């Protein structure tokens, strides 16, 4: 986290230092990105090119098991595969936030923010006004975006920076609570350009973090993944080596015609007792390689805390090998703990987003400005559901829970308030026409 005294003026020297720090952090971020995009270090280059043989003609396979992509997509499918839902008790406010959510396709934005934060450790949501004065949102990776926070006990966002690398240095846009201004860095000299007022009351760059440490989901298992790819490639090289094994014939000399006939007929006949004919074999390390691969695979899933869904040994399974619901919950507990932590971080980011949205009177009446605090967020884990069981549980809860909470227990219902309204409309009696009046 980049910090400064919020009472101080941001100098060109400070901004240059912050940008260079972000560029230094990008070295690690790009390693995570390359792992996710199937370009780990075992490849010859970041473009993914490689050779099947080396300069000496020996097998040189570069196989990749893309654990990074599996971990990121599997965890985020569990975390946000079922879209989050927002609601408010005030019907007017509820309609406003629901429409804002739909217009910005927030389900997709949250999905992308979840993926980016798992890859890099954090990601950003940018709020802006389009040409029709509508509030819009865009997600950004942290490669050329960062926030500068105050150095207080509870940090607040002082500036947001979106920069570009140019031939002469850096240029970009600087955001504060009330202004957006373009800038150019000439060495460490900060040159400001045109500015525009902002009315959100907050810096329009909102950081969404994977965890408090901003640690990528891939980072703790990066070394294990690289080791797995290395052993897997060496194993493939061994297979190619055995396929091209040399035949040694000792004690007799063969001309080219005899060598050709041996290869064609696959027959060697000799009456000499001193002739030795055998294949040269390399020591076989297959068993130790398999054991090491198994150990690394278990380590990768354990350290990442992401459930291996392809593993059958879940525990508590039936005769068909399918795990019971309770056994699966136990196995997913580490991933659930991680998802709960990420949920809290994302909810904090969403609350900041709605605070800024509510600050514009063109979005929400001024009298309702503080109602963002009362927005309810519903997060549902993407796990196999038993709809019949959910409906039964909702029905049994009738005497102790409100109607809205009952309905929200059913995963097939995306918006409990709308579902209640539709049910009431269906239950209303049809108007009766009295034909005898005529």
Order of alpha helices (4+ residues) and beta strands (2+ residues): beta-alpha-alpha-beta-alpha-alpha-beta-beta-beta-beta-beta-beta-beta-beta-alpha-beta-alpha-beta-alpha-alpha-alpha-beta-alpha-alpha-alpha
